[in-house]
Amino acid sequence: MMTAQTAFKSKFLAALLALVTGVVGGHRFYLHGWKDRWAWLHGPLFIVGLLGVWRFVPQHRDDALTWVLLGVFVAVVIAVVVQTLVIGLTSDERWDARWNQGSARRSANGWGPVLIVIFALFMSVGSLTGGLAYVLQRFFGGA
């Protein structure tokens, strides 16, 4: 009995797609295909979140709707960072067991996924620090 070969899924490429195109579900399309419902949800939620950023930054609106939309934006970005970390820090053995069972090729990732994870952490810590500074200044400064 022959087993059908499946396409090889690169952990490096999946982590890179999660970091660069994760807000529109690029990594999920790569891993799960076009029928993945969660992948199709990423883009619309990100656009809704961008509406909050647009209302807040250039329009200077500071109302409840803007903050809800900003919350959606932050939730999407956090989800993408967490997915990048999970993909990048998965061991090669576990990655192959999950995504490359039917493939003759095996993963041999070096530092590539780890460097992507480090870059994702730098970006998220910078964003968190800036956002926290602004929120705390508003809360304690009363602006």
Summary of the structure (lengths in Angstrom):
residues: 143
radius of gyration: 18.6
end to end distance: 70.6
largest distance: 71.2
contacts: 392
relative contact order: 0.15
helix: 73%
strand: 0%
